[in-house]
Amino acid sequence: MLDLAIVIVNYNTAALLRDCLTSIYNSQGDMTFQVIVVDNASPDNSVVMVQAKFPQASLLINPTNDGFAKANNLGLKLAGFSADGTPQPYSPRYALLLNPDTVLPPHALADMIRFFDTQPTIGAAGPKLVLPDGSLDLACRRSFPTPEISFYRLAGLSKLFPQHPRFGRYNMTYVNPDECIEVDSVVGAFMMVRREAIAQAGLLDETYFMYGEDLDWAYQIKRHGWQIYYNPAVIVEHVKRAASRHSYKAQVEFYRAMEIFYRKYYANDTPFLLHWLVLAGIHLKWSWVQWRAKKQFI
């Protein structure tokens, strides 16, 4: 059985994708893996580059950009997982969602597989992600955005008091970044998931276009009794938002995803006042993004 299927969803990041794939194929260790690149209608030369330089990778070419969740599901299905997550006999022991703006050190994949193999209760895990300047990518270890935690973030309290164990829970900024800990979720930029956990949790929820689908997947994985871990012994560089940093749609989708997650898991059990405070906070942020976008064209 194959050890690992790596699914990379790409949009318009040919140079970064080339570096990512180079680092993958330079990986060392006793393991077997396949790489599946799903291109979401990139206007650059991403497809041509993959075909020319990495013919060993499986390439799926989408004629339209239908989002991160749907594209990852296409890759997972090609790897051997059915629409409901059920593995086929040829599916791998683990699946990895990986962003094209990451660069892996030689032993990252082997070390993560070993981490899983020694702890059978882990359903999903991610490494320590660092930005190009060496700082921590805060999204690589997170708590679920409950109404309380979401309120602290939307109100700015998580930034004002990052070391506070209550206010800093969104990105767990009060925890030493070199501590291996169980978390609610890791980020889809590097999210490795066990075959059996996928079978129970299913594939990604395609209601999300981008952002939130990894949190939702983690919620389903934990719901079925699996643990999720942040493993800082493996360090991966992440450029972060390479394809979306200047995208108005991406900013809007961030707050849309926040509302989808909240309504799906928390809205029915949230007290009336807090419910409207959370929704008001999300929509105020959403409106601010829209106002800034319009101002750029005035």
C-alpha positions in Angstrom: 0.0 0.0 0.0 1.2 3.5 -0.9 2.2 5.5 2.2 1.1 9.0 1.1 -0.8 10.9 -1.5 0.0 14.6 -1.7 -2.7 16.8 -3.1 -1.6 20.3 -4.2 -4.2 22.8 -5.4 -2.6 25.5 -7.5 -3.8 28.8 -8.9 -1.4 31.1 -10.7 1.7 30.3 -8.7 3.9 28.6 -11.2 7.3 29.6 -9.7 6.3 28.7 -6.2 4.7 25.4 -7.3 8.0 24.5 -9.1 9.9 25.1 -5.9 7.4 23.1 -3.9 7.5 20.1 -6.2 11.3 20.2 -6.3 11.4 20.0 -2.6 8.9 17.1 -2.6 10.9 15.1 -5.1 14.1 15.8 -3.1 12.5 14.2 0.0 14.5 11.5 1.8 13.4 8.5 3.8 11.9 5.1 3.5 8.4 5.8 2.1 6.3 5.8 -1.0 4.2 8.7 -2.2 2.4 10.1 -5.2 1.8 13.7 -6.1 -1.4 15.0 -7.5 -1.5 18.6 -8.7 -5.0 20.1 -9.3 -4.8 23.3 -11.3 -7.7 25.7 -10.9 -7.7 27.4 -14.3 -4.4 29.2 -13.7 -3.8 32.0 -16.3 0.0 31.6 -15.9 2.2 28.8 -17.2 1.6 26.5 -14.2 0.2 23.6 -16.3 2.9 23.8 -18.9 5.6 23.9 -16.2 4.3 20.8 -14.4 3.9 18.9 -17.7 7.5 19.8 -18.7 9.4 19.6 -15.4 7.4 17.1 -13.3 5.9 14.5 -15.7 5.8 12.0 -12.8 3.1 14.0 -11.0 -0.5 13.4 -11.8 -2.1 16.6 -13.2 -5.8 17.5 -13.1 -6.7 20.6 -15.1 -9.9 22.4 -14.1 -11.4 24.6 -16.8 -12.8 26.9 -14.1 -11.8 27.9 -10.5 -14.4 26.2 -8.4 -12.5 26.7 -5.1 -10.0 25.0 -2.8 -12.3 22.4 -1.2 -13.7 21.1 -4.5 -10.3 20.9 -6.1 -8.8 19.0 -3.1 -11.7 16.6 -3.2 -10.9 15.9 -6.9 -7.4 15.1 -5.9 -8.4 12.9 -3.0 -10.8 11.0 -5.3 -8.0 10.4 -7.7 -5.9 9.1 -4.8 -8.5 6.5 -4.1 -11.1 8.0 -1.8 -14.7 7.9 -2.7 -17.1 10.9 -2.6 -18.0 10.0 1.0 -14.4 9.4 2.0 -14.5 5.6 1.8 -11.0 4.4 0.8 -10.5 2.1 -2.1 -8.1 -0.9 -1.8 -5.4 1.2 -3.6 -5.7 4.3 -1.5 -2.8 5.4 0.6 -2.3 5.2 4.3 -2.2 9.0 4.6 -3.3 11.9 2.5 -1.6 15.3 2.6 -3.2 18.6 1.6 -0.3 20.9 0.7 -0.1 24.4 -0.6 2.1 25.2 -3.6 3.7 28.1 -1.6 5.4 25.7 0.8 8.9 24.3 0.7 9.7 21.0 2.5 13.0 20.1 4.1 14.3 16.7 3.0 13.0 14.6 5.9 9.6 16.4 6.5 7.4 13.8 4.9 9.2 10.8 6.4 9.2 12.4 9.9 5.5 13.2 9.7 4.7 9.7 8.6 6.8 8.3 11.5 4.9 10.7 13.9 1.6 9.2 12.8 2.9 5.6 12.8 4.0 5.9 16.5 0.6 7.4 17.6 -2.3 5.5 16.2 -4.9 7.8 17.8 -3.9 10.8 15.7 -6.3 11.4 12.8 -4.6 14.6 11.5 -1.5 16.6 12.1 0.5 19.5 10.8 4.1 20.8 11.2 5.4 24.1 12.5 4.9 26.5 9.5 7.2 29.5 9.3 7.0 32.5 7.1 9.9 33.6 4.9 11.1 36.0 7.6 11.3 33.1 10.1 8.3 34.1 12.1 5.5 31.6 13.0 2.5 31.2 10.7 -0.1 31.6 13.4 -2.7 29.6 11.5 -0.7 26.3 11.9 -2.3 25.6 15.3 -5.8 26.7 16.1 -8.8 26.4 18.3 -12.2 26.0 16.8 -13.9 29.5 16.4 -16.6 29.0 19.0 -18.8 32.1 19.5 -16.7 33.1 22.5 -13.4 32.7 20.7 -14.7 34.4 17.5 -15.8 37.3 19.6 -12.4 37.8 21.1 -10.8 37.8 17.6 -13.4 40.1 16.0 -13.1 42.5 19.0 -9.4 42.6 18.6 -8.7 41.1 22.1 -6.7 38.2 20.7 -4.2 40.7 19.3 -4.2 43.0 22.3 -3.6 40.0 24.7 -1.9 37.3 22.7 -0.4 35.6 25.8 -3.6 35.4 27.7 -4.9 31.8 27.9 -8.5 32.9 27.2 -8.1 35.8 24.7 -5.2 34.1 22.8 -7.0 30.8 22.0 -7.9 31.5 18.4 -4.3 30.9 17.3 -3.1 29.5 20.6 -0.6 32.4 20.9 -0.1 31.7 24.6 1.5 28.3 23.9 5.2 27.9 23.2 5.6 27.4 19.4 8.1 24.6 20.0 5.7 22.5 22.1 4.1 19.5 20.6 0.4 19.7 21.6 -3.0 18.4 20.7 -5.0 21.2 19.0 -8.5 21.6 17.5 -7.1 22.1 14.0 -4.1 22.6 11.8 -4.1 24.5 8.6 -4.8 23.2 5.1 -1.5 24.5 3.8 0.0 21.3 5.3 -2.6 19.0 6.7 -1.8 15.3 6.8 -4.8 13.0 7.5 -5.0 9.3 8.3 -6.8 7.0 5.9 -9.2 5.7 8.5 -10.0 9.2 9.7 -11.0 10.2 6.1 -13.2 7.1 5.9 -15.2 8.4 8.9 -15.1 12.1 8.4 -15.7 12.1 4.7 -14.2 14.6 2.2 -14.1 18.4 2.4 -17.3 20.4 2.6 -17.5 22.1 -0.8 -19.8 24.8 0.6 -16.6 26.6 1.4 -14.8 28.2 -1.6 -11.6 28.9 0.2 -10.8 29.2 4.0 -12.7 27.3 6.6 -12.8 23.9 4.8 -9.8 22.7 6.8 -11.4 23.8 10.1 -14.6 22.0 9.1 -12.6 18.9 8.2 -10.8 19.0 11.5 -14.1 19.4 13.3 -15.5 16.2 11.6 -12.3 14.3 12.3 -12.4 15.2 16.0 -16.1 14.4 16.1 -15.3 10.8 15.3 -12.9 10.5 18.2 -9.5 11.2 16.5 -6.8 13.5 17.9 -5.3 16.3 15.9 -1.7 17.4 16.7 0.7 20.2 16.0 4.2 18.8 15.5 6.9 21.5 15.7 9.7 18.9 15.3 8.9 19.3 11.5 9.4 22.8 10.2 8.1 23.9 6.8 8.4 27.3 5.1 5.1 28.9 4.0 5.0 32.0 1.8 1.3 32.3 2.7 -1.5 33.7 0.6 0.7 33.7 -2.5 -2.3 33.3 -4.8 -4.8 35.4 -2.8 -2.9 38.3 -1.0 -4.2 40.9 -3.5 -7.6 39.2 -4.1 -10.7 41.0 -3.0 -12.7 37.7 -3.4 -10.3 35.9 -1.1 -10.8 38.5 1.6 -14.6 38.2 1.3 -14.4 34.4 1.3 -12.5 34.5 4.6 -15.5 36.1 6.4 -18.0 34.1 4.4 -16.3 30.9 5.6 -16.4 32.2 9.2 -20.1 32.6 8.9 -20.7 29.2 7.3 -18.7 27.5 10.1 -20.5 29.4 12.8 -24.0 28.8 11.4 -23.2 25.1 10.8 -21.9 24.2 14.3 -22.8 26.9 16.8 -25.6 29.2 15.8 -28.5 26.9 17.1 -27.0 26.7 20.6 -25.7 30.3 21.0 -27.6 32.7 23.3 -29.6 35.4 21.4 -27.4 38.4 22.3 -24.1 36.6 21.6 -25.5 35.2 18.4 -26.1 38.7 17.0 -22.9 40.0 18.3 -21.0 37.3 16.4 -22.9 37.9 13.2 -22.6 41.7 13.6 -18.8 41.3 14.1 -18.5 39.1 11.0 -20.5 41.5 8.8 -18.7 44.6 10.0 -15.4 43.0 9.0 -17.0 41.9 5.7 -18.3 45.5 5.1 -14.9 46.9 5.9 -13.2 44.8 3.3 -15.8 45.8 0.7 -15.4 49.5 1.6 -11.6 49.3 1.3 -11.9 47.5 -2.1 -14.3 50.2 -3.5 -12.0 53.0 -2.2 -9.1 51.6 -4.3 -11.1 52.3 -7.4 -12.2 55.9 -6.5 
